[in-house]
Amino acid sequence: MKNTLKQTGILRGKELLSCPGVPTKKRMNQGPVAVIECVQEIPCDPCVDSCRQGAITMGEDITQLPRLMEDQCTGCGTCIAGCPGQAIFVVDLNYSKQKALLMIPYEFIPLPKLDSRVKALDREGKVVGEAKVLKVSHSKRNDRTPVVSLLVPKELAMEIRNIRF
């Protein structure tokens, strides 16, 4: 079966759910929370330092995968720009009955315009739907990594990982 991360380079299904940085469905339905899709055991820990709530831990070995302490995460999104691998997102499945809020890192230019409609892409870069741009945060605090907040169909919140105009 050629659908594993090792074979395709794309994180899917059970592999995604087995990441120690992915919150439970119950927690995702309670409000905004970080989703850490980091699967590379490399020496990297900026996400730990960027979290003011102490919700991201790594352990003593800097090559361990980051672990999300979901009960401590407020979904503030400061960790998104802190990840050099662009592997952290914030998902709020409690945003509305049919829509979710999704915050993603976005390092392309031009930046999307507020209130614009964009194509929503999955991890493979395939169009899976449409999203509305709610906010573009491009502050110095983000270390030159803009964070784009999107309104997306709730059922696609864990699939959408990028956008295209």
Secondary structure, 3 states (H helix, E strand, C coil): CCCCHHHHCCCCHHHHHCCCCCCCHHHHCCCCEEEECCCCCCCCCHHHHHCCCCCEECCCCCCCCCEECCCCCCCCCHHHHHCCCCCEEEEECCCCCCEEEEEEECCCCCCCCCCCEEEEECCCCCEEEEEEEEEEECCHHHCCCCEEEEEEEHHHCCCCCEEEC
